[in-house]
Amino acid sequence: MSKFELKLPQMGESVAEATLTTWLKEVGETIELDEAIFEIATDKVDSEVPSEVEGVLLEKRFNVDDIIKVGEVVAVIQTDGTEEVTVASNGTDSVDEIEDVVEDSAIAIETEITQVQESVTASAQDFSSTERFYSPLVKNIAKEEGISMDELEAIIGTGKEGRVTKNDIKAFLENRSTNGSITSISKEENIATVQTETAKITTENTKAVPVAASADDEIIPLTRMGKLIAQHMVDSISTSAHVQSFVEVDVTNLVNWRNKFKKAFEEREGEKLTFTPIFMEAVATALKKYPLMNISLDGDKVIKKKNINIGMAAALPDGNLIVPVIKNADQLNLVGMAKTVNDLANRSRNNQLKPDEVKDGTYTVTNVGSFGSVFGTPIINQPQVGILALGAIRKIPSVIETDQGEYIGIRSKMFLSHSYDHRVVNGALGGMFVKTVADYLEAWDINREI
């Protein structure tokens, strides 16, 4: 019998784990090639994971709501089971008899899995019996290591409001292996162990001020994606030294050009011509000119990206954000860019993006102007080192310089807000990059064909 281990695929450059949300197949069921087996969720996208082989599902390694790391085995599939049921072992066995054998085997496997799960649960804990908060990751570690509820309750947490962190539970496991009990660890020793492991000051050691809710207040729990996005933003602030540069851009020629061609473009291409693909073209041009904005920092090494893959922050109906990626943006003409932008935006809103379409971004653009904001200070999308915010385009009175003198006129203007990682991007590079984008937009040819 041949078995295939289906592992959690890489979901994105900055994604190390995902939450299993739904099993689409049960043990014993037949699986076709490329048929979805389970659904997962990350801070970037919800997605189905298909099977790479045909066969019968033999084993589930994780339960719903478990956190799975990239590369871990999620399911085991018997790859030759469907072939065996079509051949009689001695020429006399019927298909029904063979199917009964497969069904019995599946039932036996399910029974064994259930017994193992019950054994692990019994030796670990029932989280419903405690009012103390434990993160899904801590719960998962506790289950895997067989930590009892009493042991977990005795661990002194160093996180916010005394919560047990991943490092706390690891410190407990290390000490238990030598001393056998958490009672031998003092609070000071536990904190010292955690600080030694992390080798840095983390926000987990900062006590949050409790927020009181009155009887008239409405309590709205964060969604799963909302929690992941919030953590991703906090991690970015604690990782990168954020600095901003702002440039005001005169886009009068660009606005007039779009007004001139947008109707004909839609009739010819069946696509709307928005400002977004034009901005993406400008950013791609600037990244080619300044490749050190198209990098990531790994410890003390700079990784200079070969491809220019621009992330495009898109708002979802529930208020969350997702960042589909325009791959090789510098190789697209304006028509191709417009089609790609529209396609990704539409499928983002309908939750139809594929995992590959939200990974490998090297720089991000977000349009805060779509909500009326003049400018903003966006948070860098790790592990990138820069993000550009596009402000609202407004008609304002402006001083216009000509050979005959200066006069006041109405111009269409906007702000570009560039956030960059000051660990590797200095003010000169960050400023020159955003100025290059501005110059590209201001020099737009009013007669350019599309």
C-alpha positions as CSV (number, residue, x, y, z in Angstrom):
1,M,0.0,0.0,0.0
2,S,1.5,3.3,-1.1
3,K,0.8,6.4,1.0
4,F,1.1,10.1,0.2
5,E,1.6,12.8,2.8
6,L,-0.3,16.0,1.9
7,K,1.6,19.0,3.5
8,L,0.4,22.6,4.0
9,P,1.8,24.5,1.0
10,Q,3.6,27.8,1.2
11,M,0.9,30.4,1.3
12,G,3.1,33.6,1.0
13,E,6.5,34.8,1.8
14,S,5.5,36.2,5.2
15,V,3.1,33.4,6.1
16,A,4.4,30.7,8.3
17,E,1.2,29.1,9.5
18,A,-2.5,28.9,8.8
19,T,-5.7,27.9,10.6
20,L,-7.6,24.9,9.5
21,T,-11.2,26.0,9.1
22,T,-13.1,23.1,7.4
23,W,-12.5,19.5,6.4
24,L,-14.1,18.9,3.0
25,K,-13.4,15.1,3.0
26,E,-13.8,12.4,5.6
27,V,-11.6,9.4,6.3
28,G,-12.4,6.6,3.8
29,E,-13.7,8.9,1.1
30,T,-12.3,8.8,-2.4
31,I,-10.3,11.8,-3.6
32,E,-9.7,12.9,-7.2
33,L,-6.7,14.7,-8.4
34,D,-6.8,18.4,-7.7
35,E,-10.0,17.9,-5.6
36,A,-10.2,20.2,-2.5
37,I,-9.6,18.3,0.8
38,F,-9.7,21.1,3.4
39,E,-9.9,24.8,3.8
40,I,-7.4,27.1,5.5
41,A,-7.2,30.7,6.5
42,T,-4.4,33.1,7.0
43,D,-4.2,36.9,7.6
44,K,-4.0,37.3,3.8
45,V,-6.5,34.9,2.2
46,D,-9.0,32.0,2.8
47,S,-8.3,29.2,0.5
48,E,-9.0,25.5,-0.4
49,V,-6.1,23.1,-0.5
50,P,-6.4,20.5,-3.3
51,S,-5.0,17.0,-3.4
52,E,-1.9,16.3,-5.4
53,V,-2.8,12.7,-6.0
54,E,-5.8,10.4,-6.4
55,G,-6.7,7.9,-3.7
56,V,-8.5,7.4,-0.4
57,L,-8.2,9.7,2.6
58,L,-6.6,7.5,5.4
59,E,-5.8,10.0,8.1
60,K,-6.4,13.6,9.3
61,R,-3.5,15.0,11.3
62,F,-5.3,18.2,12.5
63,N,-8.7,19.2,13.7
64,V,-10.7,22.3,12.8
65,D,-9.3,25.5,14.3
66,D,-5.9,24.0,14.8
67,I,-2.9,26.1,13.7
68,I,-0.7,24.4,11.1
69,K,2.8,25.4,10.1
70,V,3.8,25.5,6.5
71,G,5.3,22.1,5.5
72,E,3.5,20.1,8.2
73,V,1.6,17.0,7.1
74,V,-2.1,17.6,7.2
75,A,-3.5,14.5,5.7
76,V,-2.4,11.0,4.6
77,I,-3.8,9.5,1.4
78,Q,-3.7,6.0,0.1
79,T,-2.6,6.4,-3.5
80,D,-3.3,2.9,-4.9
81,G,-6.5,2.1,-3.0
82,T,-8.8,3.0,-6.0
83,E,-6.8,0.7,-8.3
84,E,-7.0,-2.3,-6.0
85,V,-10.7,-2.3,-5.8
86,T,-11.0,-3.0,-9.5
87,V,-8.9,-6.2,-9.4
88,A,-10.0,-9.5,-7.7
89,S,-7.2,-11.1,-5.6
90,N,-7.8,-14.6,-6.9
91,G,-10.4,-14.1,-9.7
92,T,-13.4,-14.9,-7.4
93,D,-13.7,-11.9,-5.1
94,S,-16.5,-9.5,-6.1
95,V,-16.4,-5.7,-6.3
96,D,-18.9,-5.5,-3.4
97,E,-16.6,-7.7,-1.2
98,I,-13.6,-5.6,-1.9
99,E,-15.6,-2.4,-1.2
100,D,-16.6,-3.9,2.1
101,V,-12.9,-4.5,3.0
102,V,-12.1,-0.9,2.1
103,E,-15.0,0.3,4.2
104,D,-14.0,-1.8,7.2
105,S,-10.5,-0.5,6.9
106,A,-11.7,3.0,6.9
107,I,-13.9,2.4,9.9
108,A,-11.0,0.9,11.8
109,I,-8.8,3.8,11.0
110,E,-11.4,6.3,12.1
111,T,-11.8,4.3,15.4
112,E,-8.1,4.4,16.0
113,I,-7.9,8.1,15.3
114,T,-10.8,8.8,17.6
115,Q,-9.1,6.8,20.4
116,V,-5.8,8.7,19.9
117,Q,-7.6,12.0,20.0
118,E,-9.6,11.1,23.1
119,S,-6.4,9.9,24.8
120,V,-4.6,13.2,24.0
121,T,-7.5,15.2,25.1
122,A,-7.8,13.3,28.4
123,S,-4.1,13.7,29.1
124,A,-4.1,17.4,28.2
125,Q,-7.0,19.7,29.3
126,D,-10.5,20.9,28.8
127,F,-10.2,24.6,28.0
128,S,-13.9,25.2,28.7
129,S,-13.2,24.7,32.4
130,T,-11.0,27.7,32.8
131,E,-11.7,31.5,32.4
132,R,-8.0,32.2,31.6
133,F,-7.3,33.1,28.0
134,Y,-5.0,30.8,26.0
135,S,-4.1,31.6,22.4
136,P,-4.7,28.8,19.7
137,L,-1.0,28.3,19.4
138,V,-0.5,27.8,23.2
139,K,-3.5,25.4,23.2
140,N,-2.0,23.4,20.3
141,I,1.4,23.1,22.0
142,A,-0.3,22.0,25.3
143,K,-2.2,19.3,23.5
144,E,0.8,18.1,21.6
145,E,3.0,18.0,24.7
146,G,0.3,16.5,27.0
147,I,0.4,19.4,29.4
148,S,-2.4,19.0,32.0
149,M,-4.8,21.7,32.9
150,D,-3.3,22.1,36.4
151,E,0.1,22.5,34.9
152,L,-1.0,25.0,32.4
153,E,-2.8,27.1,35.0
154,A,0.3,27.1,37.2
155,I,2.5,28.6,34.4
156,I,3.3,32.3,35.1
157,G,2.5,34.3,32.0
158,T,4.7,37.2,30.8
159,G,2.3,38.3,28.1
160,K,-0.3,41.0,28.2
161,E,-2.6,40.7,31.3
162,G,-0.5,37.8,32.4
163,R,-1.2,35.6,29.4
164,V,0.9,32.6,28.7
165,T,3.0,33.1,25.6
166,K,4.7,30.5,23.3
167,N,8.0,31.3,25.0
168,D,6.4,30.8,28.5
169,I,5.2,27.3,27.6
170,K,8.5,26.4,26.0
171,A,10.3,27.5,29.1
172,F,8.0,25.3,31.2
173,L,8.6,22.3,29.0
174,E,12.4,22.7,29.2
175,N,12.3,23.0,33.0
176,R,9.8,20.1,33.4
177,S,12.2,17.8,31.5
178,T,14.8,18.4,34.2
179,N,12.8,19.2,37.4
180,G,9.5,17.6,36.6
181,S,7.4,20.4,38.0
182,I,6.6,24.0,37.3
183,T,6.6,24.8,41.1
184,S,10.3,24.9,41.1
185,I,10.3,27.9,38.7
186,S,9.9,31.4,40.3
187,K,8.3,34.2,38.4
188,E,11.7,36.0,38.0
189,E,13.3,32.8,36.7
190,N,10.6,32.2,34.2
191,I,10.8,35.8,32.9
192,A,14.6,35.6,32.7
193,T,14.3,32.3,30.7
194,V,11.9,33.9,28.2
195,Q,14.0,37.0,27.8
196,T,17.1,34.9,27.1
197,E,15.2,32.9,24.4
198,T,13.8,35.9,22.7
199,A,17.0,38.0,23.1
200,K,15.0,41.2,22.7
201,I,12.4,43.3,24.4
202,T,8.9,42.4,23.0
203,T,5.6,44.1,23.3
204,E,4.3,41.0,25.2
205,N,5.9,42.4,28.4
206,T,3.9,45.6,28.2
207,K,0.7,45.4,30.3
208,A,-2.4,46.6,28.5
209,V,-4.7,48.9,30.3
210,P,-8.0,47.0,30.9
211,V,-11.0,48.6,29.1
212,A,-14.3,48.6,31.0
213,A,-17.6,48.2,29.1
214,S,-20.8,49.5,30.4
215,A,-24.2,47.8,30.1
216,D,-25.1,50.0,27.2
217,D,-22.0,49.2,25.2
218,E,-22.0,46.7,22.3
219,I,-19.3,44.1,22.4
220,I,-18.2,43.1,18.9
221,P,-15.6,40.2,18.8
222,L,-12.8,40.6,16.3
223,T,-13.1,38.2,13.3
224,R,-10.4,35.6,12.8
225,M,-9.0,37.6,9.9
226,G,-9.2,40.8,12.0
227,K,-7.1,39.3,14.7
228,L,-4.5,38.1,12.3
229,I,-4.3,41.5,10.5
230,A,-4.0,43.3,13.9
231,Q,-1.1,41.0,14.9
232,H,0.6,41.4,11.5
233,M,0.4,45.2,11.9
234,V,1.8,45.2,15.5
235,D,4.6,42.8,14.4
236,S,5.5,45.2,11.5
237,I,5.7,48.2,13.8
238,S,7.9,46.3,16.3
239,T,10.1,45.0,13.4
240,S,10.7,48.0,11.1
241,A,11.8,51.6,11.9
242,H,9.0,53.5,10.1
243,V,9.8,56.8,8.5
244,Q,7.5,58.8,6.1
245,S,8.2,61.2,3.2
246,F,5.3,63.2,1.6
247,V,5.2,64.8,-1.8
248,E,2.4,66.8,-3.4
249,V,1.8,66.0,-7.1
250,D,0.1,68.0,-9.8
251,V,-1.8,65.4,-11.8
252,T,-3.9,67.8,-13.9
253,N,-2.6,66.4,-17.2
254,L,-3.2,62.9,-16.0
255,V,-6.8,63.7,-15.0
256,N,-7.5,65.4,-18.3
257,W,-6.0,62.5,-20.3
258,R,-8.1,59.9,-18.5
259,N,-11.2,61.9,-19.0
260,K,-10.4,62.1,-22.7
261,F,-9.8,58.3,-23.2
262,K,-11.7,56.4,-20.6
263,K,-15.0,56.0,-22.6
264,A,-13.2,54.8,-25.7
265,F,-11.0,52.5,-23.6
266,E,-14.1,50.9,-22.0
267,E,-15.8,50.4,-25.3
268,R,-12.7,48.8,-26.9
269,E,-11.4,46.7,-24.0
270,G,-14.5,46.1,-22.0
271,E,-12.7,47.4,-18.9
272,K,-12.9,50.6,-16.9
273,L,-9.8,52.8,-17.0
274,T,-9.1,53.9,-13.4
275,F,-6.2,55.8,-12.0
276,T,-4.8,52.7,-10.2
277,P,-3.0,51.0,-13.1
278,I,-1.4,54.4,-14.0
279,F,-0.1,54.7,-10.4
280,M,1.2,51.1,-10.6
281,E,3.0,51.8,-13.8
282,A,4.7,54.8,-12.1
283,V,5.7,52.8,-9.1
284,A,7.1,49.9,-11.2
285,T,9.2,52.5,-13.1
286,A,10.6,53.9,-9.9
287,L,11.4,50.5,-8.5
288,K,13.4,49.7,-11.7
289,K,15.3,53.0,-11.2
290,Y,15.9,52.4,-7.4
291,P,16.2,48.6,-7.0
292,L,17.3,49.0,-3.4
293,M,13.6,49.8,-2.6
294,N,12.8,46.3,-4.0
295,I,14.4,44.4,-1.1
296,S,13.9,42.5,2.1
297,L,16.1,42.4,5.2
298,D,17.0,39.0,6.6
299,G,19.0,39.5,9.8
300,D,22.1,41.2,8.7
301,K,21.6,40.3,5.0
302,V,19.8,42.3,2.3
303,I,17.9,40.3,-0.2
304,K,17.6,42.1,-3.5
305,K,14.5,40.9,-5.3
306,K,14.8,40.0,-9.0
307,N,11.2,40.5,-9.8
308,I,9.0,43.6,-9.3
309,N,5.8,42.3,-7.7
310,I,3.6,45.1,-6.5
311,G,1.0,44.4,-3.8
312,M,-2.3,46.3,-4.3
313,A,-4.2,46.7,-1.0
314,A,-7.9,46.1,-1.6
315,A,-10.8,46.7,0.9
316,L,-13.2,43.8,1.5
317,P,-16.9,44.2,2.2
318,D,-16.4,43.3,5.9
319,G,-14.0,46.1,6.4
320,N,-10.8,44.0,6.3
321,L,-8.0,44.4,3.8
322,I,-6.3,41.9,1.4
323,V,-3.2,42.5,-0.7
324,P,-3.3,40.7,-4.1
325,V,0.0,40.9,-6.0
326,I,0.7,42.1,-9.5
327,K,3.5,39.8,-10.6
328,N,6.3,41.3,-12.9
329,A,4.5,44.6,-13.0
330,D,7.3,46.3,-14.9
331,Q,6.6,44.0,-17.8
332,L,3.0,45.0,-18.3
333,N,1.8,47.7,-20.7
334,L,-1.0,50.0,-19.5
335,V,-3.7,47.9,-21.0
336,G,-2.4,44.7,-19.4
337,M,-2.0,46.6,-16.1
338,A,-5.6,47.8,-16.2
339,K,-6.9,44.4,-16.9
340,T,-4.8,42.8,-14.1
341,V,-5.8,45.5,-11.6
342,N,-9.5,45.2,-12.4
343,D,-9.4,41.4,-12.3
344,L,-7.6,41.2,-8.9
345,A,-9.8,43.9,-7.4
346,N,-13.1,42.1,-8.5
347,R,-11.9,38.7,-7.2
348,S,-10.7,40.2,-4.0
349,R,-14.2,41.5,-3.2
350,N,-15.7,38.1,-4.0
351,N,-13.1,36.1,-2.0
352,Q,-11.9,34.3,-5.1
353,L,-8.2,34.9,-4.9
354,K,-5.8,31.9,-5.1
355,P,-2.9,31.5,-2.6
356,D,-0.3,32.3,-5.3
357,E,-2.0,35.6,-5.9
358,V,-1.3,37.0,-2.5
359,K,2.3,36.0,-2.1
360,D,5.8,37.1,-3.2
361,G,5.0,40.8,-3.1
362,T,8.1,43.0,-3.1
363,Y,6.4,46.5,-2.6
364,T,2.9,47.6,-1.7
365,V,0.6,50.4,-2.8
366,T,-2.5,51.4,-0.9
367,N,-5.2,53.9,-2.1
368,V,-6.3,55.9,1.0
369,G,-7.8,58.5,-1.3
370,S,-10.7,56.2,-2.2
371,F,-12.1,57.0,1.3
372,G,-11.4,60.7,1.0
373,S,-8.2,60.8,2.9
374,V,-5.7,63.5,1.7
375,F,-2.7,61.4,2.9
376,G,-1.8,58.7,5.4
377,T,1.1,57.0,7.1
378,P,0.7,53.3,6.1
379,I,2.3,50.4,7.9
380,I,4.9,48.4,5.9
381,N,3.7,45.0,4.7
382,Q,6.5,42.7,6.0
383,P,8.9,41.5,4.9
384,Q,9.0,44.4,2.4
385,V,10.7,47.7,3.2
386,G,8.3,50.2,1.7
387,I,4.7,51.1,1.1
388,L,3.1,54.0,-0.9
389,A,-0.2,55.6,0.1
390,L,-2.2,57.4,-2.7
391,G,-4.2,60.4,-1.4
392,A,-7.4,61.8,-2.8
393,I,-7.2,63.9,-6.0
394,R,-8.6,67.4,-5.3
395,K,-9.1,70.5,-7.3
396,I,-7.3,73.4,-5.5
397,P,-6.1,76.9,-6.3
398,S,-2.4,76.8,-7.1
399,V,0.4,79.1,-8.3
400,I,1.3,78.4,-11.9
401,E,4.7,79.5,-13.2
402,T,5.0,80.5,-16.9
403,D,7.5,82.4,-19.1
404,Q,5.1,85.4,-18.9
405,G,5.0,85.3,-15.1
406,E,3.0,83.6,-12.3
407,Y,-0.8,83.3,-11.9
408,I,-3.4,81.5,-9.8
409,G,-5.2,78.6,-11.4
410,I,-7.3,75.5,-10.6
411,R,-5.2,72.4,-10.6
412,S,-5.8,68.7,-9.7
413,K,-3.4,67.7,-7.0
414,M,-2.8,64.8,-4.6
415,F,-0.3,63.7,-1.9
416,L,1.9,60.6,-2.1
417,S,2.9,59.3,1.3
418,H,5.9,56.9,1.4
419,S,6.6,54.8,4.5
420,Y,9.9,53.0,4.5
421,D,12.1,50.9,6.7
422,H,14.8,53.2,8.1
423,R,17.0,50.2,9.0
424,V,17.9,49.8,5.4
425,V,16.4,52.7,3.5
426,N,17.8,56.2,4.4
427,G,16.0,59.4,3.9
428,A,17.7,60.2,0.6
429,L,16.6,56.9,-1.0
430,G,13.1,57.1,0.4
431,G,12.7,60.7,-0.7
432,M,14.1,60.2,-4.2
433,F,11.9,57.1,-4.8
434,V,8.7,58.9,-4.1
435,K,9.9,62.0,-6.0
436,T,10.5,59.8,-9.0
437,V,6.9,58.5,-8.8
438,A,5.7,62.1,-8.6
439,D,7.8,63.3,-11.5
440,Y,6.5,60.4,-13.7
441,L,2.9,61.4,-13.0
442,E,3.4,65.2,-13.4
443,A,5.1,64.6,-16.8
444,W,2.2,62.6,-18.2
445,D,1.8,63.1,-21.9
446,I,-1.7,64.4,-22.6
447,N,-1.5,63.0,-26.1
448,R,-0.3,59.5,-25.1
449,E,-2.1,56.7,-27.0
450,I,-3.5,53.7,-25.3
